[in-house]
Amino acid sequence: MKKVIIIGFLGVIAYYLLSAFASVPFGADLIKGVKDFYLDKSPNDLKVANVVTSIVVNFRGFDTLGEVTVLFLASTALGSILYRRRSHDSGLNPQRTAPEASALVQTGAKVIFPFTIMLGAYIFIHGHLTPGGGFQGGAIIATGFLLMLVSYRKFFIEHNALTWIEAIAGSTFVILGLLGLVYANNHNFLENFLPAGKLNDLLSGGIIGIIYVAVGFKVGAEITGILDTLLTVKETGLDPEEN
Protein backbone atom coordinates (compact mmCIF):
# COMPACT_ATOMS: atom_id res chain seq x y z
CA MET A 1 0.00 0.00 0.00
CA LYS A 2 2.85 2.34 0.85
CA LYS A 3 4.46 1.77 -2.55
CA VAL A 4 1.17 2.48 -4.30
CA ILE A 5 0.83 5.82 -2.47
CA ILE A 6 4.41 6.78 -3.33
CA ILE A 7 3.96 5.85 -7.00
CA GLY A 8 0.69 7.78 -7.16
CA PHE A 9 2.29 10.83 -5.53
CA LEU A 10 5.21 10.75 -7.98
CA GLY A 11 2.76 10.33 -10.85
CA VAL A 12 0.88 13.49 -9.83
CA ILE A 13 4.15 15.44 -9.64
CA ALA A 14 5.24 14.11 -13.04
CA TYR A 15 1.89 15.06 -14.57
CA TYR A 16 2.09 18.68 -13.44
CA LEU A 17 5.74 18.96 -14.46
CA LEU A 18 4.99 17.65 -17.94
CA SER A 19 1.96 19.94 -18.20
CA ALA A 20 4.11 22.92 -17.29
CA PHE A 21 6.74 22.02 -19.89
CA ALA A 22 4.07 21.38 -22.52
CA SER A 23 2.62 24.88 -22.00
CA VAL A 24 5.97 26.56 -22.74
CA PRO A 25 6.05 27.95 -26.31
CA PHE A 26 9.51 26.69 -27.25
CA GLY A 27 11.28 28.89 -29.78
CA ALA A 28 9.46 32.08 -28.78
CA ASP A 29 11.49 35.11 -27.71
CA LEU A 30 10.22 35.14 -24.12
CA ILE A 31 13.28 36.83 -22.62
CA LYS A 32 12.76 39.99 -24.61
CA GLY A 33 9.09 40.07 -23.70
CA VAL A 34 9.72 39.76 -19.95
CA LYS A 35 12.47 42.38 -20.06
CA ASP A 36 10.31 44.86 -21.92
CA PHE A 37 7.43 44.27 -19.51
CA TYR A 38 9.55 45.03 -16.44
CA LEU A 39 11.28 48.03 -18.01
CA ASP A 40 7.94 49.49 -19.05
CA LYS A 41 5.87 48.78 -15.93
CA SER A 42 8.45 49.80 -13.31
CA PRO A 43 8.91 53.49 -14.20
CA ASN A 44 5.56 54.13 -15.88
CA ASP A 45 3.01 52.30 -13.72
CA LEU A 46 4.80 51.76 -10.40
CA LYS A 47 6.91 54.97 -10.58
CA VAL A 48 9.95 53.05 -9.33
CA ALA A 49 13.36 54.11 -10.63
CA ASN A 50 15.11 50.92 -9.45
CA VAL A 51 13.75 48.17 -11.70
CA VAL A 52 15.38 45.44 -9.61
CA THR A 53 13.46 46.65 -6.56
CA SER A 54 10.15 46.60 -8.41
CA ILE A 55 10.81 43.00 -9.45
CA VAL A 56 11.90 41.82 -6.01
CA VAL A 57 9.20 43.58 -3.99
CA ASN A 58 6.27 43.77 -6.42
CA PHE A 59 6.40 41.24 -9.24
CA ARG A 60 8.17 38.63 -7.06
CA GLY A 61 7.03 39.95 -3.70
CA PHE A 62 5.70 36.61 -2.50
CA ASP A 63 9.13 35.06 -3.08
CA THR A 64 10.75 37.88 -1.07
CA LEU A 65 8.30 37.22 1.76
CA GLY A 66 9.44 33.61 1.71
CA GLU A 67 13.10 34.66 1.94
CA VAL A 68 12.35 36.85 4.95
CA THR A 69 10.51 33.93 6.55
CA VAL A 70 13.50 31.63 5.96
CA LEU A 71 15.78 34.14 7.70
CA PHE A 72 13.36 34.28 10.62
CA LEU A 73 13.29 30.48 10.90
CA ALA A 74 17.11 30.33 10.77
CA SER A 75 17.36 32.96 13.51
CA THR A 76 14.82 31.14 15.67
CA ALA A 77 16.51 27.76 15.19
CA LEU A 78 19.94 29.15 16.03
CA GLY A 79 18.63 30.85 19.14
CA SER A 80 16.90 27.66 20.27
CA ILE A 81 20.05 25.58 19.80
CA LEU A 82 22.51 27.98 21.41
CA TYR A 83 20.39 29.50 24.15
CA ARG A 84 21.28 26.91 26.77
CA ARG A 85 24.98 27.42 26.04
CA ARG A 86 24.85 31.12 26.92
CA SER A 87 26.88 32.09 29.97
CA HIS A 88 24.73 33.90 32.55
CA ASP A 89 25.74 36.12 35.45
CA SER A 90 23.42 35.33 38.35
CA GLY A 91 20.66 34.60 35.88
CA LEU A 92 20.80 38.12 34.42
CA ASN A 93 22.79 39.38 31.44
CA PRO A 94 24.80 36.82 29.44
CA GLN A 95 28.55 37.32 29.62
CA ARG A 96 31.05 37.37 26.76
CA THR A 97 34.44 35.82 27.38
CA ALA A 98 36.33 37.77 24.69
CA PRO A 99 38.82 40.35 26.03
CA GLU A 100 37.96 44.04 26.07
CA ALA A 101 39.02 45.92 22.95
CA SER A 102 41.62 48.68 23.10
CA ALA A 103 40.64 52.27 23.83
CA LEU A 104 41.36 53.18 20.21
CA VAL A 105 38.96 50.54 18.89
CA GLN A 106 36.27 51.49 21.42
CA THR A 107 36.52 55.18 20.55
CA GLY A 108 36.38 54.40 16.84
CA ALA A 109 33.36 52.15 17.37
CA LYS A 110 31.50 54.92 19.20
CA VAL A 111 32.21 57.34 16.36
CA ILE A 112 31.38 54.96 13.50
CA PHE A 113 28.31 53.31 15.06
CA PRO A 114 25.73 56.10 14.51
CA PHE A 115 26.94 56.71 10.95
CA THR A 116 26.65 52.97 10.20
CA ILE A 117 23.06 52.97 11.43
CA MET A 118 22.26 56.06 9.34
CA LEU A 119 23.86 54.50 6.25
CA GLY A 120 21.84 51.31 6.64
CA ALA A 121 18.62 53.27 7.16
CA TYR A 122 19.36 55.46 4.13
CA ILE A 123 19.91 52.41 1.94
CA PHE A 124 16.63 50.68 2.76
CA ILE A 125 14.59 53.91 2.80
CA HIS A 126 15.87 54.78 -0.69
CA GLY A 127 15.86 51.18 -1.94
CA HIS A 128 13.27 51.94 -4.63
CA LEU A 129 15.35 54.87 -5.93
CA THR A 130 18.97 53.72 -5.71
CA PRO A 131 20.87 50.40 -5.64
CA GLY A 132 20.31 48.56 -2.38
CA GLY A 133 17.26 47.74 -0.33
CA GLY A 134 15.95 46.12 2.81
CA PHE A 135 18.36 43.19 2.99
CA GLN A 136 21.45 45.30 2.31
CA GLY A 137 20.41 48.10 4.68
CA GLY A 138 19.48 45.66 7.42
CA ALA A 139 22.83 43.87 7.10
CA ILE A 140 24.68 47.19 7.41
CA ILE A 141 22.74 48.07 10.57
CA ALA A 142 23.60 44.66 12.03
CA THR A 143 27.27 45.34 11.18
CA GLY A 144 27.12 48.49 13.30
CA PHE A 145 25.83 46.53 16.27
CA LEU A 146 28.47 43.86 15.66
CA LEU A 147 31.15 46.55 15.90
CA MET A 148 29.83 47.59 19.32
CA LEU A 149 29.46 43.99 20.49
CA VAL A 150 33.09 43.10 19.75
CA SER A 151 34.39 46.39 21.16
CA TYR A 152 32.55 46.39 24.50
CA ARG A 153 32.03 43.31 26.64
CA LYS A 154 29.23 45.06 28.55
CA PHE A 155 27.33 46.22 25.46
CA PHE A 156 24.14 44.18 25.67
CA ILE A 157 21.16 44.08 23.36
CA GLU A 158 17.61 43.69 24.62
CA HIS A 159 16.30 40.66 22.77
CA ASN A 160 12.70 41.47 23.67
CA ALA A 161 13.04 44.71 21.69
CA LEU A 162 14.47 42.78 18.73
CA THR A 163 11.55 40.36 18.93
CA TRP A 164 9.04 43.20 18.81
CA ILE A 165 10.80 44.81 15.86
CA GLU A 166 10.81 41.51 13.96
CA ALA A 167 7.13 40.90 14.73
CA ILE A 168 5.96 44.39 13.74
CA ALA A 169 8.06 44.46 10.56
CA GLY A 170 7.00 40.98 9.46
CA SER A 171 3.34 41.70 10.22
CA THR A 172 3.55 44.92 8.19
CA PHE A 173 4.80 42.95 5.19
CA VAL A 174 1.98 40.41 5.41
CA ILE A 175 -0.73 43.01 6.13
CA LEU A 176 0.26 45.06 3.09
CA GLY A 177 0.00 41.90 1.00
CA LEU A 178 -3.46 41.11 2.35
CA LEU A 179 -4.65 44.67 1.78
CA GLY A 180 -3.67 44.23 -1.85
CA LEU A 181 -6.18 41.38 -2.08
CA VAL A 182 -8.92 43.76 -0.96
CA TYR A 183 -8.10 47.21 -2.33
CA ALA A 184 -5.85 46.67 -5.39
CA ASN A 185 -7.31 46.82 -8.88
CA ASN A 186 -6.65 43.15 -9.69
CA HIS A 187 -7.01 41.97 -6.07
CA ASN A 188 -3.62 40.23 -5.97
CA PHE A 189 -1.47 39.56 -2.92
CA LEU A 190 1.16 42.32 -2.48
CA GLU A 191 -0.30 44.29 -5.39
CA ASN A 192 0.08 48.04 -4.95
CA PHE A 193 -3.07 49.83 -3.77
CA LEU A 194 -1.53 53.19 -2.76
CA PRO A 195 -0.89 56.19 -5.04
CA ALA A 196 2.28 55.58 -7.06
CA GLY A 197 3.46 59.20 -6.78
CA LYS A 198 6.05 60.77 -9.07
CA LEU A 199 9.10 58.98 -10.45
CA ASN A 200 12.31 59.61 -8.45
CA ASP A 201 10.41 61.05 -5.46
CA LEU A 202 11.00 59.51 -2.04
CA LEU A 203 7.26 58.94 -1.57
CA SER A 204 6.86 57.04 -4.83
CA GLY A 205 6.29 53.40 -5.65
CA GLY A 206 3.21 52.91 -3.47
CA ILE A 207 3.72 50.10 -0.98
CA ILE A 208 7.19 49.21 -2.30
CA GLY A 209 9.00 51.78 -0.16
CA ILE A 210 7.04 50.75 2.95
CA ILE A 211 7.83 47.09 2.39
CA TYR A 212 11.55 47.79 2.04
CA VAL A 213 11.55 49.76 5.30
CA ALA A 214 9.85 46.81 7.02
CA VAL A 215 12.33 44.36 5.48
CA GLY A 216 15.25 46.56 6.57
CA PHE A 217 14.11 46.62 10.19
CA LYS A 218 13.34 42.89 10.19
CA VAL A 219 16.63 41.81 8.63
CA GLY A 220 18.63 44.17 10.85
CA ALA A 221 16.95 42.90 14.01
CA GLU A 222 17.30 39.23 13.07
CA ILE A 223 20.97 39.39 12.06
CA THR A 224 21.78 41.45 15.16
CA GLY A 225 20.08 38.84 17.33
CA ILE A 226 22.03 36.05 15.62
CA LEU A 227 25.36 37.85 16.14
CA ASP A 228 24.61 38.60 19.79
CA THR A 229 23.65 34.97 20.39
CA LEU A 230 26.86 33.70 18.79
CA LEU A 231 29.07 36.11 20.75
CA THR A 232 27.53 35.22 24.11
CA VAL A 233 28.03 31.47 23.74
CA LYS A 234 30.58 29.99 26.11
CA GLU A 235 33.94 29.45 24.49
CA THR A 236 34.46 26.33 26.60
CA GLY A 237 32.61 23.39 25.10
CA LEU A 238 29.82 21.50 26.76
CA ASP A 239 30.24 18.15 28.38
CA PRO A 240 29.46 15.56 25.67
CA GLU A 241 27.02 13.90 28.05
CA GLU A 242 24.95 17.13 28.14
CA ASN A 243 24.38 17.11 24.36
Secondary structure, DSSP 4 states (H G I P E B T S, - for coil): -HHHHHHHHHHHHHHHHHHHHHTS-TTS-HHHHHHHHHHHHHHHTS--S-HHHIIIIIITHHHHHHHHHHHHHHHHHHHHHHGGGB-BSTTSSB---SPPPPHHHHHHHHHHHHHHHHHHHHHHHTTTTSS--HHHHHHHHHHHHHHHHHH-TT----HHHHHHHHHHHHHHHHHHHHHHHHHSSS--TT---S----TT-TT-STHHHHHHHHHHHHHHHHHHHHHHHHHTB-SSPPPGGG-
